[in-house]
Structure formats: C-alpha cells, structure tokens
Amino acid sequence: MSTREKNTAPLYQVSGLTYTLPKMLIAMGLILLGYAGLSMTISVTPTIVTLKLNELGISSTLLVFITTTIGQVFNMTVCQWVSFKSDRYRSKRWGRRVPFIFFTMPMICVSWLIIGFYREESELLSRILAPLSSLSPETLAIIVVATGIVIFKFFYMFVGSVFYYIYNDVIPPQVMTRFNGALQITASISSALYNYFIFKHTLEHTREVMIGFVVIYGVLMGAMCLFLKEPRFPDPEPAKKKKSSGIFAFGKESFSHRIYWFNFLDTTFSSAAMLSAAFIVFHQQSMGLSMADIGNMNGTISLVRTGIAFLAASVGAVLIDRWHPIRISVFLKIFIFITICCETRWFFFTPPGQVFWWVYLLFNLAMFLNLFTGIAAMPTLQLIFPKSRFGQFCSARSLIASGAGLLFGLLMGGFFDFLKTGLELGEKAYRGLYFWQVACQGVAIVFCLLTFNQYRKLGGFKAYRAPAIWEADGYEKMEVSQPRPPSLRILRLLLAGYDLLFLLTVITPAVLGYFWKHWNSSANSADLYWMMNLPAAVIIAAAWLFLRNKISKNIKLASTGTPAQVPHHGVLLLLLLMRLIFQAVFVLEAVMTMKLSGEGTTAAGLNIYESAMDILMLAAIWLCMKFEDPVAETGTA
C-alpha cells in the first residue's frame, strides 16, 4: 500500500482510540471471542444446575430460590456496586473494565469445578460429618451444588455487569449496530454447538462438561482480557462529599412521572414471566422427549436462528429505524403474547413425541419477531428516558425488576409445587409454565400500552419531551426520530394478504378432514374434525371482514388527508409473515398427529385451540389501529 493510500484509509475513533479498519476488526474479534466464551459457558450453567438439582430430588420452591432468588439479590447489590466502581476505576495496564472480568475468572472456574466434582465432594463431606450429622448423600450433594451455583452467581455479577460496557467504550458508534448483530450471531452459533454436542451429556458427564467450561472460558475470555486495548480515560475528579439528600433525589427523579412507573412495571412483569424458562427443559421432557432429542432440537433452533439473526441485525435494524423502535417494541410484544397463549395447548394435548419435536422446532423458528423486539429494546429506552439521567433511570428500572423478582421467584416455585403435588400432576405440572407466562406477560402488556399512551401525550413521534423535575419547565428536550408514515399502498396489499390467510384457514380444515376420511375410512373423527373446525374458521373469517371494512374506511380517509387511525404497514407485514408460517406448521401438526396416532380427535382439538389465536390476533390488529391515533400526540401529560 502506498503512503498516499495509507493516509486516505478510513479511520475510526471512539473514546480516544483511533483504529484503521484491520485494527478495528481485531478489536471486534477479541470481544466476540470473549462473548463466545460467555455464551457457551456462563449462560448455560444455570440450566445444567437446574437439571442436576431436579435429578437430586429438590423441591421447585427451593430450586427457584437457589437458581433465581439469590441471583436477584446479587443483582440488586453487587451489580450496582460493580457498575459504579468500574466507571471510576483506572488502571494503566488493564483499563477500567477488564480487571473486573480477568481477576474474577479464577473464582468462576472454581465454582464450575465444585459443581462438576459434587459427587466426590459430597462423599468427602459425608465421611467428615458422619460423627456429627446424619444428612443423606443426596442432601449433601444438593448443598455442594448449591454452594457452587451461589459462588458462580456472585462472581458472575462482576462479568455480567461489566462485559456489556466494554464494547460501548471500544467499538466506534458508526459500526455499533452491525457489531450488535455479530454478537447475536456469535451467541446463536455458541448455543447451537452446545446443544448439538454437549447438552445431551450434561447429566451423565457433569464433571467432564464443567472441566470443558473451565478450558473454554479461560482460553476465550482470557484472550480478550490479555490482548484487548481499552481506552485510557482521565482520572475522575476528587469525589465530592455526598449530600444526605442524594438517595432521596434519586428516588424523586426516577419515579417522578407515570411514564417511568409504567415502563418499570412493564419490565418487572416481563422479567417475572421469563423466570419460568428454568423449567422449560422439564416441560419438554414431559412431552416425551429425551435429553438427546432436546439437545438436537435446541441446537437446530439456534443454528437456523443464526441466519435469521443476521437478517434481523442487518436489514431489520434499518426497518426498525424507519418504523420507529417504540412502535416495534409495543405492538410486536402484543403479537408475541398471542403465541405464548397458543403454547398453553400442550397442557391439554399430548401428541406423539415426534409431532411435538417438529412443531416446537418450527414454531420457535417462526418466532423471528423476538429478534426484532430485541434489537428495538435499547433504542426504545433511549427514546423514553431523559438523556442526562439515562444511567440513573436504567439503574432504577433494574432495581425495581430485581426486587420484584425475589417475590415472583418464590411465587413461581410455589405455583409449580402446587401443580406437581397439590393437584398431583407430577411432571405434567411443568407444562403449566405457559400459564405463568400468560399471566405475567398479560399484565406487562397493560403497562406497556400505558407507557405508549403517555409517550403520545408527551409529544409522541413528533415532539416527545421527557418529564424532568430538575428542569425549570419540568421537561427535558429529546432528540426525536420521526418514523416514516404508514404506506397506504402497502396497506392495501397487506389487506389482500390477510384475505388470503383467512381463506386458507377456512380451506385447511375442509381439506384435512377429506384426507383423514380417506386415510381412515372407518373412523368417525373426520366428521368431528369438520364439525369443530369449519364453523370456527368461518366465524373468524367473518370477523376479519368486519375489521377489514373498518381499516379500509380509515385508509380512504387518510388518502384524502384527513387524520385517521391507520395501522402501520410494517407491523402488519411482520405479523402476516409470522402467521402464514404458523399456518404451515399447524397443517403439518394435524397431518403428523393423524398419521402417527391413528385418530383425529387430538388434531381436531389442537386446531380448534389454535383458532383462538386468530381471535386474539384480530384484537391485536384492532389495538394497533386504535393506538395509531395522530390526534393523541398532544405534547402534555
């Protein structure tokens, strides 16, 4: 390369660092290595411990306390302290973030070894305590594993609190969105590798798996810590004497307006819903899947979602900016809630395990809306919270969610214990996790819509001002990102697409009933299939035509320049794509159930249950229309 070419090569700058393109790619690669180690080991450790503790016969309540509640306590205390200290820490050799990761690495590795060698340790404890205690080997094993996970969760707070700050300091802002996409892809690949090759061995070979974690995490995260160059920030000013009113000012500012309260409560109940993920593997086992089946299924999901994540992180980021992150966060959350409602069907129906494997796999692959909401999550907070106090408000949000998580964790454990022993459902009790998610996410959506309503009243997409009691006029001016308005032409095309969808929902039961009669001419279940599903499909299609007529009238008003409630084309497009894929999944589900079970009653019941999803979908589209009211953006609240 000539001297002139070197001088004209693009340079990337951030926090005092200047990169050429190759050096920036090296820095990105080091962080991705560390993130691969993080995803491969730390993120799956709680799942392994959950399986092991359940195998040892622990109660659901105590399981939740060990795996969830203790972590919430650390998140409310240790996490806050580490975040505060890392902002102010200075090191000539390491920077301000890396030391918190590098110097806690030995204790995280020790925690894995404690879990991996729990049998040998519990036997040693049994011999030592034999003259003093008569605790059973299983109880001692539970104590050892619990000790390992508590140590792990404590020191993970140092890593989990700081890792996500590193790339904010190191990666130039103009490539941050693409880098976040690379993080998602890295996580998907790591998850796929773990589920394909490791997950099925976690119970029988826990010791070997944990030793492997020590090696993987030590090498990958160690490489990042040793070779990544952090910015060198100037020393902070001498700390001023804290005023006694500091804590009161924090509370007064952070909880000064309904929009903040509503957002905090939305996050709280959404987090409570996700607590049930600890029991998802038990739900899958109750549906007849082996550990190998679950590992292969989850590995396939992770691998395919890697490609989907790439599209969502590249094309999706552009579309989210055009359609507005808040709109995407609010309305897609409603649509995701509908799919959770549909998943409750497994509590009532038990198709052959092979059917569940394929349906669960394809259903989760079709849930690409989760990736869009993930990309929109942080920009949404940046558009709602005042920029001058952004860290403070994020901290208050986390504090409320973590504090409530302590209570919800115990309630959830009691919920599963009640189903398992009180109602004597046994392992089937874990199929009730979707009822827990429906209840929590339903409340979260109410607060989500209330947040959006307040956002519109405070100026909305055109002129939002964040409530700020520290400002003279009570508001902080925000940078407003106005989205592109709904495309009426695309909306008309989408209405035709929904017409096709609901036509398919009417044709599908008729065709399936016909083929089932020919596959099993002696069965009367084909008539039952028709009687249950055809009328429901016709009624739902008629309801769509009624809603369609309302939307069409509003489109005509909007085309004349009259303000009208028109759903955004981007939201309806994503919903239509997802629902069309679900239609194919439901057909496959019905055909496989009929073929493998030899009867159509289960298929008929599943399909009628899934028809209820369309009723909720129409209600969601109506909400999209009602909340797209241009008159509602008043600028006062």
C-alpha positions as CSV (number, residue, x, y, z in Angstrom):
1,M,0.0,0.0,0.0
2,S,1.4,3.4,-0.9
3,T,1.9,6.3,1.5
4,R,-1.0,8.2,-0.1
5,E,-3.3,5.2,0.2
6,K,-2.4,4.9,3.9
7,N,-3.2,8.5,4.5
8,T,-6.6,8.2,2.8
9,A,-7.6,5.0,4.6
10,P,-10.6,5.5,6.8
11,L,-10.0,5.9,10.5
12,Y,-12.5,5.0,13.2
13,Q,-12.4,6.9,16.5
14,V,-14.0,6.2,19.9
15,S,-13.2,7.3,23.5
16,G,-9.7,8.5,22.5
17,L,-8.9,5.3,20.4
18,T,-8.1,5.6,16.7
19,Y,-8.5,2.5,14.5
20,T,-7.7,1.5,11.0
21,L,-10.1,-1.0,9.6
22,P,-7.9,-4.0,10.3
23,K,-7.2,-2.9,13.9
24,M,-10.9,-2.3,14.5
25,L,-11.7,-5.8,13.2
26,I,-9.1,-7.3,15.5
27,A,-10.7,-5.5,18.5
28,M,-14.1,-6.7,17.4
29,G,-12.8,-10.2,17.0
30,L,-11.3,-10.2,20.5
31,I,-14.6,-9.1,22.1
32,L,-16.5,-11.7,20.0
33,L,-14.1,-14.4,21.3
34,G,-14.9,-13.3,24.9
35,Y,-18.6,-13.3,24.1
36,A,-18.4,-16.8,22.6
37,G,-16.9,-18.0,25.9
38,L,-19.6,-16.1,27.8
39,S,-22.4,-17.6,25.7
40,M,-21.0,-21.2,25.7
41,T,-20.5,-21.4,29.4
42,I,-21.9,-18.8,31.7
43,S,-25.3,-18.5,30.0
44,V,-26.0,-22.3,30.2
45,T,-24.6,-23.1,33.7
46,P,-28.0,-22.3,35.4
47,T,-29.7,-24.8,33.1
48,I,-27.2,-27.6,34.0
49,V,-27.6,-26.8,37.7
50,T,-31.4,-26.9,37.4
51,L,-31.3,-30.3,35.8
52,K,-28.8,-31.6,38.3
53,L,-30.8,-30.3,41.3
54,N,-34.0,-31.7,40.0
55,E,-32.3,-35.1,39.5
56,L,-31.3,-34.9,43.1
57,G,-35.0,-34.5,44.2
58,I,-35.1,-30.9,45.2
59,S,-38.4,-29.1,45.6
60,S,-39.4,-26.5,43.0
61,T,-39.6,-23.7,45.6
62,L,-36.0,-24.4,46.8
63,L,-34.8,-24.8,43.3
64,V,-36.1,-21.4,42.3
65,F,-34.6,-19.9,45.5
66,I,-31.1,-21.3,44.7
67,T,-31.1,-20.7,40.9
68,T,-33.1,-17.4,40.7
69,T,-33.8,-15.6,44.0
70,I,-30.2,-15.5,45.2
71,G,-29.1,-14.1,41.8
72,Q,-31.8,-11.4,42.1
73,V,-30.3,-10.4,45.5
74,F,-26.8,-10.1,44.0
75,N,-28.2,-8.2,41.0
76,M,-29.7,-5.6,43.4
77,T,-26.5,-5.2,45.4
78,V,-23.2,-6.5,43.8
79,C,-24.2,-5.5,40.3
80,Q,-24.9,-1.9,41.3
81,W,-21.6,-1.6,43.2
82,V,-19.6,-3.1,40.4
83,S,-21.1,-0.8,37.8
84,F,-20.4,2.3,39.9
85,K,-16.8,1.2,40.6
86,S,-15.9,0.2,37.1
87,D,-16.9,3.7,35.8
88,R,-14.4,5.3,38.2
89,Y,-11.6,2.6,38.1
90,R,-8.3,3.4,36.3
91,S,-5.5,1.0,35.5
92,K,-2.5,1.7,33.3
93,R,-2.2,-2.0,32.3
94,W,-5.8,-3.2,32.1
95,G,-8.1,-0.2,31.6
96,R,-11.2,0.2,33.7
97,R,-13.4,-2.8,32.7
98,V,-11.2,-5.8,32.0
99,P,-9.8,-6.1,35.6
100,F,-13.3,-6.9,36.9
101,I,-13.5,-9.8,34.4
102,F,-9.9,-11.1,34.5
103,F,-9.4,-11.2,38.3
104,T,-12.8,-12.9,38.9
105,M,-12.0,-15.6,36.3
106,P,-10.4,-18.0,38.9
107,M,-13.4,-18.0,41.2
108,I,-15.8,-18.6,38.4
109,C,-13.7,-21.5,37.3
110,V,-13.6,-22.8,40.9
111,S,-17.4,-22.7,41.0
112,W,-17.7,-24.9,37.9
113,L,-15.2,-27.4,39.4
114,I,-17.3,-27.5,42.7
115,I,-20.4,-28.4,40.6
116,G,-18.5,-30.9,38.4
117,F,-17.0,-32.8,41.3
118,Y,-20.1,-32.7,43.5
119,R,-20.2,-36.5,44.0
120,E,-16.6,-36.7,45.3
121,E,-17.1,-33.6,47.5
122,S,-20.4,-34.8,49.0
123,E,-18.8,-38.2,49.8
124,L,-15.9,-36.5,51.5
125,L,-18.4,-34.3,53.5
126,S,-20.3,-37.4,54.4
127,R,-17.2,-39.0,55.9
128,I,-16.2,-35.8,57.7
129,L,-19.6,-35.1,59.1
130,A,-20.6,-38.7,59.9
131,P,-19.9,-38.4,63.7
132,L,-21.9,-35.1,63.8
133,S,-24.7,-35.4,61.3
134,S,-26.8,-38.0,59.5
135,L,-27.6,-36.0,56.4
136,S,-28.3,-38.2,53.4
137,P,-25.8,-38.3,50.4
138,E,-28.5,-36.6,48.3
139,T,-28.9,-33.7,50.7
140,L,-25.1,-33.2,50.9
141,A,-25.0,-33.3,47.1
142,I,-27.6,-30.6,46.9
143,I,-25.6,-28.5,49.4
144,V,-22.5,-28.8,47.3
145,V,-24.1,-28.0,44.0
146,A,-26.0,-25.1,45.6
147,T,-22.7,-23.8,47.0
148,G,-21.2,-23.9,43.5
149,I,-24.0,-22.0,41.9
150,V,-24.0,-19.3,44.7
151,I,-20.3,-18.7,44.2
152,F,-20.9,-18.7,40.4
153,K,-23.7,-16.2,40.6
154,F,-21.8,-13.9,42.9
155,F,-18.7,-13.6,40.7
156,Y,-20.8,-13.6,37.5
157,M,-22.1,-10.2,38.7
158,F,-18.7,-8.8,38.0
159,V,-18.6,-10.2,34.5
160,G,-22.3,-9.6,33.6
161,S,-22.2,-6.0,34.9
162,V,-19.1,-5.0,33.0
163,F,-18.8,-7.0,29.8
164,Y,-21.6,-5.1,28.0
165,Y,-19.9,-1.8,28.9
166,I,-16.6,-2.8,27.2
167,Y,-17.8,-2.6,23.6
168,N,-19.6,0.7,24.4
169,D,-16.1,2.1,25.2
170,V,-14.2,0.2,22.5
171,I,-16.4,0.0,19.4
172,P,-16.9,3.1,17.2
173,P,-20.6,4.2,17.2
174,Q,-20.9,4.1,13.4
175,V,-20.5,0.4,13.4
176,M,-22.2,-0.4,16.7
177,T,-25.5,-1.8,15.2
178,R,-23.6,-4.2,12.9
179,F,-21.4,-5.2,15.8
180,N,-24.5,-6.0,17.9
181,G,-25.7,-8.2,15.1
182,A,-22.4,-10.0,15.2
183,L,-22.9,-10.6,18.9
184,Q,-26.3,-12.1,18.2
185,I,-24.8,-14.4,15.6
186,T,-22.0,-15.4,17.9
187,A,-24.5,-16.3,20.7
188,S,-26.6,-18.4,18.2
189,I,-23.5,-20.3,17.0
190,S,-22.3,-20.9,20.5
191,S,-25.8,-22.1,21.6
192,A,-26.0,-24.4,18.6
193,L,-22.6,-26.0,19.3
194,Y,-23.5,-26.5,23.0
195,N,-27.0,-28.0,22.3
196,Y,-25.7,-30.3,19.5
197,F,-22.6,-31.7,21.1
198,I,-22.7,-31.1,24.9
199,F,-26.3,-30.8,26.2
200,K,-27.2,-34.5,26.0
201,H,-24.1,-35.4,28.1
202,T,-24.7,-32.9,30.9
203,L,-26.3,-35.3,33.4
204,E,-24.2,-38.3,32.8
205,H,-20.9,-36.5,32.4
206,T,-21.3,-33.3,34.5
207,R,-17.7,-33.4,35.7
208,E,-16.3,-33.5,32.1
209,V,-18.7,-30.8,30.9
210,M,-17.7,-28.5,33.8
211,I,-14.0,-29.0,33.1
212,G,-14.6,-28.2,29.5
213,F,-16.3,-25.0,30.6
214,V,-13.2,-24.0,32.6
215,V,-11.0,-24.5,29.5
216,I,-13.3,-22.8,27.0
217,Y,-14.0,-19.8,29.2
218,G,-10.4,-19.5,30.4
219,V,-9.0,-19.5,26.8
220,L,-11.5,-17.4,25.0
221,M,-12.3,-14.8,27.8
222,G,-8.6,-14.8,28.8
223,A,-7.5,-14.0,25.2
224,M,-9.9,-11.0,25.2
225,C,-8.7,-9.7,28.6
226,L,-5.0,-10.0,27.7
227,F,-5.0,-8.6,24.2
228,L,-7.8,-6.1,24.0
229,K,-6.8,-2.5,24.4
230,E,-9.2,-0.3,26.4
231,P,-9.4,3.5,26.2
232,R,-7.4,5.4,28.9
233,F,-9.9,7.8,30.5
234,P,-8.6,10.7,32.5
235,D,-8.7,10.3,36.3
236,P,-12.1,11.3,37.7
237,E,-12.4,14.4,39.7
238,P,-12.0,14.0,43.5
239,A,-15.2,12.7,44.9
240,K,-17.4,15.3,46.3
241,K,-18.9,14.9,49.7
242,K,-22.2,13.1,49.2
243,K,-25.2,15.0,50.3
244,S,-27.7,13.3,52.5
245,S,-30.4,14.1,50.0
246,G,-28.7,12.1,47.3
247,I,-30.7,8.9,47.7
248,F,-33.9,11.0,48.0
249,A,-33.1,12.9,44.8
250,F,-32.5,9.6,43.0
251,G,-35.9,8.3,44.0
252,K,-37.7,11.6,43.5
253,E,-36.3,12.0,39.9
254,S,-36.6,8.4,38.8
255,F,-40.2,7.9,40.0
256,S,-41.4,11.4,39.2
257,H,-43.8,10.6,36.3
258,R,-46.3,7.8,35.3
259,I,-44.4,7.0,32.1
260,Y,-41.4,5.9,34.1
261,W,-43.5,3.9,36.6
262,F,-45.4,2.2,33.7
263,N,-42.1,1.3,32.0
264,F,-40.6,-0.1,35.2
265,L,-43.7,-2.2,35.9
266,D,-43.7,-3.4,32.3
267,T,-40.1,-4.6,32.7
268,T,-40.9,-6.1,36.1
269,F,-43.7,-8.4,34.9
270,S,-41.9,-9.3,31.7
271,S,-38.9,-10.4,33.8
272,A,-41.2,-12.4,36.0
273,A,-42.6,-14.2,33.0
274,M,-39.1,-15.2,31.9
275,L,-38.3,-16.8,35.2
276,S,-40.2,-19.8,34.1
277,A,-37.5,-20.5,31.5
278,A,-35.7,-22.5,34.2
279,F,-38.4,-25.2,33.8
280,I,-38.6,-25.4,30.1
281,V,-36.5,-28.5,29.8
282,F,-38.8,-30.3,32.2
283,H,-41.8,-29.3,30.1
284,Q,-40.0,-30.7,27.0
285,Q,-39.3,-34.0,28.9
286,S,-42.9,-34.3,29.9
287,M,-43.9,-34.2,26.2
288,G,-41.9,-37.4,25.7
289,L,-38.5,-36.0,24.5
290,S,-35.2,-37.5,25.7
291,M,-32.2,-35.3,26.5
292,A,-30.7,-36.1,23.1
293,D,-33.9,-35.1,21.4
294,I,-34.0,-31.8,23.4
295,G,-30.3,-31.1,22.6
296,N,-30.8,-31.7,18.9
297,M,-34.0,-29.6,18.8
298,N,-32.5,-26.7,20.6
299,G,-29.3,-26.9,18.6
300,T,-31.2,-26.8,15.3
301,I,-33.2,-23.8,16.6
302,S,-30.0,-22.0,17.5
303,L,-28.3,-22.8,14.2
304,V,-31.2,-21.7,12.0
305,R,-31.9,-18.6,14.1
306,T,-28.2,-17.6,13.5
307,G,-29.1,-16.9,9.9
308,I,-32.4,-15.2,10.9
309,A,-30.5,-13.1,13.4
310,F,-28.1,-12.0,10.7
311,L,-31.0,-10.7,8.6
312,A,-32.7,-9.1,11.6
313,A,-29.5,-7.4,12.7
314,S,-28.7,-6.0,9.2
315,V,-32.0,-5.5,7.3
316,G,-34.1,-5.4,10.5
317,A,-32.1,-2.5,12.0
318,V,-32.8,-0.3,9.0
319,L,-36.5,-1.2,9.1
320,I,-36.8,-0.5,12.8
321,D,-35.3,2.9,12.4
322,R,-37.9,3.6,9.6
323,W,-40.8,2.3,11.5
324,H,-39.7,3.6,15.0
325,P,-38.3,1.4,17.8
326,I,-41.1,2.2,20.2
327,R,-43.8,1.2,17.8
328,I,-42.0,-2.1,17.1
329,S,-41.5,-2.8,20.9
330,V,-45.1,-2.2,21.8
331,F,-47.0,-3.9,19.0
332,L,-44.7,-6.9,18.5
333,K,-44.8,-7.5,22.2
334,I,-48.6,-8.0,21.8
335,F,-48.2,-10.4,19.0
336,I,-45.6,-12.4,20.9
337,F,-48.0,-12.7,23.8
338,I,-50.5,-14.3,21.4
339,T,-48.0,-17.0,20.6
340,I,-47.5,-17.7,24.3
341,C,-51.2,-18.1,24.7
342,C,-51.2,-20.7,21.9
343,E,-48.4,-22.6,23.7
344,T,-50.7,-23.4,26.6
345,R,-52.3,-26.0,24.4
346,W,-49.6,-28.5,25.4
347,F,-51.2,-28.6,28.9
348,F,-54.3,-30.2,27.4
349,F,-53.0,-32.2,24.5
350,T,-50.2,-34.8,24.2
351,P,-49.5,-35.7,20.6
352,P,-46.8,-38.2,19.8
353,G,-43.3,-37.0,20.8
354,Q,-42.2,-36.8,17.2
355,V,-45.0,-34.4,16.4
356,F,-44.1,-32.2,19.4
357,W,-40.5,-32.2,18.4
358,W,-41.2,-30.9,14.9
359,V,-44.0,-28.5,15.8
360,Y,-42.0,-26.9,18.7
361,L,-38.9,-26.6,16.5
362,L,-40.8,-24.9,13.6
363,F,-42.9,-22.8,15.9
364,N,-39.8,-21.3,17.6
365,L,-38.1,-20.7,14.2
366,A,-41.2,-18.8,13.1
367,M,-40.9,-16.6,16.1
368,F,-38.5,-14.2,14.4
369,L,-40.4,-11.3,16.0
370,N,-38.4,-11.9,19.1
371,L,-35.3,-10.8,17.2
372,F,-36.9,-7.5,16.1
373,T,-38.0,-6.7,19.6
374,G,-34.5,-7.5,20.9
375,I,-32.9,-5.0,18.5
376,A,-35.5,-2.3,19.3
377,A,-35.3,-2.7,23.1
378,M,-32.3,-0.4,23.9
379,P,-33.3,2.3,21.4
380,T,-36.7,2.4,23.0
381,L,-35.3,3.1,26.4
382,Q,-33.0,5.8,24.9
383,L,-36.1,7.5,23.3
384,I,-38.1,7.4,26.6
385,F,-35.6,8.1,29.4
386,P,-34.0,11.5,29.7
387,K,-30.5,11.5,28.2
388,S,-29.0,13.5,31.1
389,R,-30.1,10.8,33.6
390,F,-30.1,7.7,31.4
391,G,-27.9,5.5,33.5
392,Q,-29.8,6.5,36.6
393,F,-33.1,5.6,35.1
394,C,-31.8,2.3,33.8
395,S,-30.5,1.5,37.3
396,A,-33.9,2.3,38.8
397,R,-35.6,0.1,36.3
398,S,-33.3,-2.8,37.0
399,L,-33.6,-2.3,40.8
400,I,-37.4,-2.5,40.7
401,A,-37.4,-5.6,38.4
402,S,-34.8,-7.4,40.5
403,G,-36.6,-6.6,43.8
404,A,-39.9,-7.8,42.4
405,G,-38.1,-10.9,41.0
406,L,-37.4,-12.1,44.6
407,L,-41.1,-12.3,45.3
408,F,-42.1,-13.7,41.9
409,G,-39.4,-16.3,42.0
410,L,-40.8,-17.7,45.3
411,L,-44.4,-17.4,43.9
412,M,-43.4,-19.3,40.8
413,G,-41.8,-22.1,42.8
414,G,-44.9,-22.4,44.9
415,F,-47.0,-22.4,41.7
416,F,-45.2,-25.4,40.3
417,D,-45.1,-27.2,43.6
418,F,-48.9,-26.8,43.8
419,L,-49.4,-28.2,40.4
420,K,-47.0,-31.0,40.9
421,T,-48.0,-32.2,44.4
422,G,-51.2,-30.3,45.3
423,L,-53.0,-31.3,42.1
424,E,-50.9,-34.5,41.7
425,L,-50.0,-33.7,38.1
426,G,-46.4,-35.0,38.5
427,E,-44.1,-34.0,35.7
428,K,-47.1,-32.7,33.7
429,A,-47.1,-29.7,36.1
430,Y,-44.2,-28.2,34.1
431,R,-46.5,-27.8,31.1
432,G,-48.2,-25.1,33.2
433,L,-45.2,-22.7,32.7
434,Y,-47.0,-21.1,29.8
435,F,-50.0,-20.2,32.1
436,W,-47.4,-18.4,34.3
437,Q,-46.1,-16.6,31.3
438,V,-49.5,-15.6,30.0
439,A,-50.5,-14.1,33.4
440,C,-47.3,-12.1,33.8
441,Q,-47.0,-11.0,30.2
442,G,-50.6,-10.0,30.1
443,V,-50.1,-7.6,33.0
444,A,-46.8,-6.4,31.3
445,I,-48.7,-5.6,28.1
446,V,-51.2,-3.4,30.0
447,F,-48.3,-1.3,31.4
448,C,-46.6,-1.3,28.0
449,L,-49.7,0.2,26.4
450,L,-50.0,2.7,29.3
451,T,-46.4,3.7,28.6
452,F,-47.1,4.2,24.9
453,N,-50.2,6.2,25.7
454,Q,-48.1,8.5,28.0
455,Y,-45.5,8.8,25.3
456,R,-48.1,10.0,22.8
457,K,-49.4,12.5,25.3
458,L,-45.9,13.9,25.8
459,G,-45.5,14.6,22.1
460,G,-45.1,11.2,20.7
461,F,-43.1,10.5,17.5
462,K,-43.1,14.2,16.5
463,A,-42.2,16.1,19.7
464,Y,-41.6,13.9,22.7
465,R,-40.2,15.6,25.8
466,A,-39.1,13.5,28.8
467,P,-40.6,14.6,32.1
468,A,-37.7,16.1,34.2
469,I,-38.4,17.7,37.5
470,W,-34.8,19.1,37.6
471,E,-35.6,21.3,34.6
472,A,-37.2,24.7,35.0
473,D,-40.2,23.8,32.8
474,G,-40.4,20.2,34.0
475,Y,-39.3,18.6,30.8
476,E,-36.0,17.7,29.1
477,K,-35.8,18.2,25.3
478,M,-35.1,14.9,23.5
479,E,-33.8,14.1,20.1
480,V,-36.8,13.0,18.1
481,S,-36.6,10.4,15.4
482,Q,-39.7,10.7,13.3
483,P,-40.7,7.5,11.5
484,R,-42.0,7.2,8.0
485,P,-45.8,7.3,7.9
486,P,-47.8,4.2,7.0
487,S,-47.8,3.5,3.3
488,L,-51.4,3.3,2.2
489,R,-50.5,1.4,-1.0
490,I,-48.7,-1.3,1.0
491,L,-51.5,-1.4,3.5
492,R,-54.0,-2.2,0.7
493,L,-51.7,-5.1,-0.5
494,L,-51.4,-6.4,3.1
495,L,-55.2,-6.4,3.4
496,A,-55.3,-8.7,0.4
497,G,-52.6,-10.9,2.0
498,Y,-54.8,-11.2,5.1
499,D,-57.8,-12.1,2.9
500,L,-55.7,-15.0,1.5
501,L,-54.7,-16.0,5.0
502,F,-58.2,-16.3,6.3
503,L,-59.3,-18.1,3.2
504,L,-56.6,-20.6,3.9
505,T,-57.9,-21.1,7.5
506,V,-61.3,-22.0,6.0
507,I,-60.0,-24.3,3.3
508,T,-57.5,-26.1,5.6
509,P,-60.0,-28.0,7.9
510,A,-62.1,-29.0,4.9
511,V,-59.1,-30.4,3.0
512,L,-57.6,-32.2,6.1
513,G,-61.0,-33.7,7.0
514,Y,-61.4,-35.0,3.5
515,F,-57.9,-36.7,3.5
516,W,-58.4,-38.0,7.0
517,K,-61.6,-39.8,5.9
518,H,-59.6,-41.5,3.1
519,W,-56.7,-42.4,5.4
520,N,-59.0,-44.0,7.9
521,S,-62.4,-44.6,6.4
522,S,-63.7,-46.5,9.4
523,A,-63.2,-43.5,11.8
524,N,-65.8,-41.0,12.6
525,S,-63.2,-38.5,13.8
526,A,-63.1,-36.9,10.3
527,D,-66.7,-35.7,10.8
528,L,-65.8,-34.4,14.3
529,Y,-62.8,-32.6,12.7
530,W,-65.1,-30.8,10.2
531,M,-67.8,-30.0,12.8
532,M,-65.3,-28.5,15.2
533,N,-63.0,-26.5,12.9
534,L,-65.0,-25.4,9.9
535,P,-67.6,-23.3,11.8
536,A,-64.8,-21.7,13.9
537,A,-62.8,-20.8,10.8
538,V,-65.9,-19.3,9.0
539,I,-66.8,-17.2,12.1
540,I,-63.2,-15.9,12.4
541,A,-63.0,-15.1,8.7
542,A,-66.3,-13.1,9.0
543,A,-64.8,-11.2,12.0
544,W,-61.8,-10.3,9.8
545,L,-64.1,-9.0,7.1
546,F,-65.8,-6.7,9.6
547,L,-62.4,-5.4,10.9
548,R,-61.1,-5.1,7.3
549,N,-64.0,-2.9,6.4
550,K,-63.2,-0.6,9.2
551,I,-59.5,-0.4,8.2
552,S,-60.4,0.2,4.6
553,K,-62.6,3.2,5.5
554,N,-59.8,4.7,7.6
555,I,-57.4,4.2,4.6
556,K,-59.8,6.1,2.4
557,L,-60.0,8.9,4.9
558,A,-56.2,9.1,5.3
559,S,-55.8,9.2,1.5
560,T,-57.8,12.4,1.4
561,G,-55.5,14.0,4.1
562,T,-58.0,13.5,6.9
563,P,-56.4,12.3,10.2
564,A,-57.4,8.7,10.7
565,Q,-56.5,5.6,12.7
566,V,-54.5,3.5,10.3
567,P,-52.3,0.6,11.5
568,H,-48.7,0.8,10.4
569,H,-47.8,-1.4,7.4
570,G,-44.5,-2.5,8.9
571,V,-46.2,-4.1,11.9
572,L,-48.9,-5.8,9.9
573,L,-46.3,-7.1,7.5
574,L,-44.3,-8.8,10.2
575,L,-47.5,-10.3,11.7
576,L,-48.7,-11.6,8.4
577,L,-45.4,-13.3,7.6
578,M,-45.3,-15.0,11.0
579,R,-49.0,-16.1,10.8
580,L,-48.5,-17.6,7.3
581,I,-45.6,-19.7,8.6
582,F,-47.7,-20.8,11.6
583,Q,-50.4,-21.9,9.2
584,A,-48.0,-24.3,7.5
585,V,-46.9,-25.5,11.0
586,F,-50.5,-26.2,12.0
587,V,-51.1,-28.2,8.9
588,L,-48.0,-30.3,9.5
589,E,-49.1,-30.8,13.1
590,A,-52.5,-32.0,12.1
591,V,-51.2,-34.4,9.4
592,M,-48.5,-35.9,11.6
593,T,-50.9,-36.3,14.5
594,M,-53.5,-38.1,12.4
595,K,-50.9,-40.4,10.8
596,L,-48.9,-41.3,13.9
597,S,-51.8,-41.5,16.4
598,G,-54.3,-43.2,14.1
599,E,-57.1,-40.8,15.3
600,G,-58.2,-37.3,14.5
601,T,-59.6,-36.2,17.9
602,T,-56.2,-34.8,19.1
603,A,-55.6,-33.0,15.8
604,A,-59.1,-31.5,15.9
605,G,-58.7,-30.3,19.5
606,L,-55.3,-28.8,18.7
607,N,-56.6,-26.9,15.6
608,I,-59.6,-25.5,17.4
609,Y,-57.4,-24.4,20.2
610,E,-55.1,-22.7,17.7
611,S,-58.0,-21.0,16.1
612,A,-58.4,-18.9,19.3
613,M,-55.0,-17.4,18.4
614,D,-56.7,-15.7,15.4
615,I,-59.3,-14.2,17.6
616,L,-56.5,-12.6,19.7
617,M,-54.7,-11.6,16.5
618,L,-57.7,-9.7,15.3
619,A,-58.0,-8.0,18.7
620,A,-54.3,-7.1,18.4
621,I,-54.7,-5.6,14.9
622,W,-57.6,-3.5,16.3
623,L,-55.3,-2.3,19.1
624,C,-52.7,-1.3,16.5
625,M,-55.3,0.7,14.7
626,K,-56.6,2.4,17.9
627,F,-53.2,3.4,19.2
628,E,-52.1,4.8,15.8
629,D,-54.1,8.0,16.5
630,P,-52.3,11.1,15.2
631,V,-54.6,13.4,17.3
632,A,-53.4,11.8,20.5
633,E,-50.0,13.3,20.3
634,T,-50.7,16.4,22.4
635,G,-47.4,17.3,24.0
636,T,-48.8,17.4,27.5
637,A,-49.4,14.7,30.1
